Amino acid sequence: MTWEGKMNGYDYDVAIAGAGPGGCVAAMKLSQAGWRVGLFDSAQAGTLGKPIIIEAERPVFATVGVDIPSGDMAPYHPDAMKIISSRNIEAFTLKDPDNKFPVALFQDRYVRYLLERAIHSGVIFNPGCRVEGPLLEDGRVIGMNISSSKGSGQVKAKITIDATGFPATLVRALPAEFGFEFPEASNHIVSAENSWHEAIPEKAGEAIRKGSHGENEVWTRLGGYGIYSTLFTYLSQKRNRAYVLVGVKKDYEKQMPANRILNKYIDEAGWFGKKLHGGAGYIRIRHQLDKLVDDGFMVIGEAACMVFPMHGSGLASSMYAGLLSAKAASGALRNNDVSKRALWPYSAQYQLTRGYKFAGYSVTRLSIDQLSPDKVADMMESGIMHPEDMKNGLMINDPVISPASLPERIKGLAKHPAFIPVMAKMGMTLNTVLAHYKKYPVKYDKAQFNDWRNKAAKLFEPLGG
């Protein structure tokens, strides 16, 4: 009998490392399908999640079948988003009269809600368990090594899912022969810090009257601290809340770390009162791994680099991956076959529905990375970079240029003709990458996949990606 048929002696049908959004969704869906699921996290239930505010596109909640954040889980919904260049010039303003923009949420509060849903579905939650690495046998994953206050041990499962987020504890520890080729370059890592405060009413009111900030608006300043940098702020005198998020490339930290930029802004703004919430950490912004499964193994969420490269949010992608991975895992378990061939539908469906968009936006991000801050400001201020680009990024639509946006873009190119070859090259690369990702192998075939991967690598190589 092959190993695929040996299904006795396991602690769980599925063991999931990491009780973040993706891990909780995968656990909940698998348990609802009738499987024995163990969910492991180093945190306790009451301290689960990251103390950050994050955004996710609205449709994903209905797709996954969970409640959209509201009440004390949703910190704000702005009336407008103002985009500002590194020269402090407003490039454009986006408004959302139809309430379609992504919803902001407290990640930790929402993750605890998802955990409650998972436990209610029958998931066995194992708090205080640190996942140390994968458990291997005969060239496949059969579980994971863990440690806790009670000591060290092993957990065996028919399928093991890595949902450990940025550390990617399991997938990064797999031997080279598994072929995941995890990216380690620092140009794909962002240092981020955010802080949510009560506003000082009189100071906030004064700032709004003087135009230093808009009431119930988000202001996004791009490129002020390196090409890929964001200073994202929100202010509302009526709601008595103020917020700031800073993201800078890890390579930039030696010049000006994120926490110094954040504290400098808070001090200079003057309207930040008591701190209510906030945290910091690293985010990996490279497009997702080329493959997401192996024998007895799946990887989801940020552990698979599923953070959208244009705005650094991975919550929606993690939940979506949790849903897809659960469906594929459930089918494999029913057929008593947990080989990578049986689990491949998850890898293929993710790449063909969401992954190709991430790859396309990686082309945009890596192309812009090669420009100077002033060049990026020229693009923003002239209309070459159009409001629809930001809207598509927020909604994770296909990265395409509509005919309606062409007149404004052409005016910008006429003013800055040096961008014509730059934009032409980026457009050609973008179209080639999108077309290539839509050819991702639907079924696992080693030779076919390796050919696809090699071509993908050649497409991104000139961009440093």
Protein Blocks (a to p, Z undefined) as FASTA:
>chain_A
ZZklmmghiabfbdcehjafklmmmmmmmmmnopacddddfbdfklgcjdddddddfklm
mmnopacdehjllmbdcfbdcdddfkopafbdcddfkopaccdddfklmmmmmmmmmmmn
opacdehiacfbdcdeehiafbdcdddfkbccddddfbdcdfebjnommlmmpcfklono
pafbfklcccdddddddddfklmmmmmmnopacehiacddehknojbdcddddddfklop
acddddddfklmmmogfklmmmmmmmmnopaccdfbdcdddddfbdcdfbfcdehiaceh
jlnopacfklopaklmmmmmmmmmmmmmmmmmmnopabfklmmmmmmmmmmmmmmmmmmm
mmmmmmmmmpcfklmmmmmmnomagfklmmmmmnopacdddfklmmmmmmmmmmmmmlmm
mmmmmmmmmmmmmmmmmmgcfbdcfklmmmmmmmmmmmmmmnoZZ
